[in-house]
């Protein structure tokens, strides 16, 4: 079993808040991330897949194909978007880094299998100091 990772980047805005909370409650729970005027991040996404090396190509997957798949299913939906308002796979979910990593897993798992690989993990950096990593299930 071999693992290979592709890094991608995107910029997106979001707001952490619960509509049933007052502005004061949201501020107490989510801090400045609850800003009613939104805020943004320069996200870094690591998609790791696993499987067996194809003896004909020497690849687990062609990274150009993996990059195109990530672009189609994730980056085009997220880059320069408002996660709370514009991203279909985040509808009705709190736009935390944790939930975003899970959402990315959910949209990539099946397409990755079409490349002959298994999705191993999603690692999503919100800042250089904060990231979430999800292994499915």
N, C-alpha and C positions, 0 to 999 in steps of 0.2 A: 504494500500500500504506500503510495506517494501522495504528498500534499503540495499544492501549489496555490499561491495567493496573487490576486490582482488588486492593485490600489487604484482607486478613482477618487475624484474630488467633486464637490458641489457646494453651492452657497444657497442657503434657504433661511427664511424667517419663520418664527413661530411665537406662540405665547403659551405659557403654562398657566392654566386657570381652570377653575370649575365654575360654570355659570351660576350654580346655585349658591356659591359663596359670595359674600360681600367683597368689595375691593380690599377692605382691611384684612379679611380672612385669607384672600388670595395672596396678599403681600406677606402675611405671616407664614404661610405654608410654602409659597414658591419664590419669595423674595423678588428681586428686580426682574426675574424671568416672567413675572406676571404683568409686566408693563402693558397697559391697554393699547399702546401704540406699537406693539410688537417689538421684536429684536431679532438679530440674525447671527448666524455662525458660518464659518468656513469649515465645512465638514470634510473629514477624510474617511473613506470607506475602504475596508479590506475585506475581500470576498475570498475565502479559502475553500477549495474543492479537493476531493480525494478520490483515489481510484488506482487503477493499474496503468502502467506505461504501455502505450501501443507500440509493439515492436517494429512496426513499419515506419512510424514517424518519430519515435523517441519521445513523444509528448503524452502527457495525461490528457490534456486538451490543448487546442491551439489558443494561445492567450489572446490573439486578435479576435477570435470568435467569442471568447468569454467576455472580453471588453465590449464588444458590440451588443451582446446579450444584456450586460449590466446597463449599458447606455440606454437601450430600448425600454427596459422594464423598470429602471430606477432613476437614472440621471435625468432623462428627458422629463420625467414626472416631478422631480424635486428641484432641479437647478433653477435658481432665481425665482422660486415660488414661495408662497405662504403655505406651510405645512398644514395649518389648521383649516384653511379655506380652499386650497386648490389641489390637494393630493388625494386621489380617489382611495388608495389603500389605507389612508389614515383617517378617513371619515368616521366621526363619532368616537375617536380615540384621543386621549390626552397626548399631546405632541412632545412627549419626553424622549430623550435619547434611547432609553430602554425600549419604549413602544415602537419607535422608529426602526430600531435594529430588528425587532420581531417582525414588523411589517415588511421590511426588505427581505428577510428570510422567506416570508410567505409568498412574495411575488417571484422570488428567484429559484426556489427549490425545484419546481417542475421544469422550468426552462433549462436549468443546469443539467438535469438528468438527460435532456435531449442531446447534450454534448457527449454523453457517455461517462459522466462523472457524478459524484455525490456531493451535495453541498455539505461542507463540514462546519464552517462558522462564518458569522458576520461580525466584524469588529468595526465599530463606528465611533470615531473621535469627534466630539462636539467642540472641544478645545484641546490644546496640547496637554492639558492636565486631566481632562475628563473623557472617558470613553466607556462604552458598553460592549460586551461581547456575548453573542448568543449562539448556542449550539443546537437549536431546534428542540422540539418536543415538549 
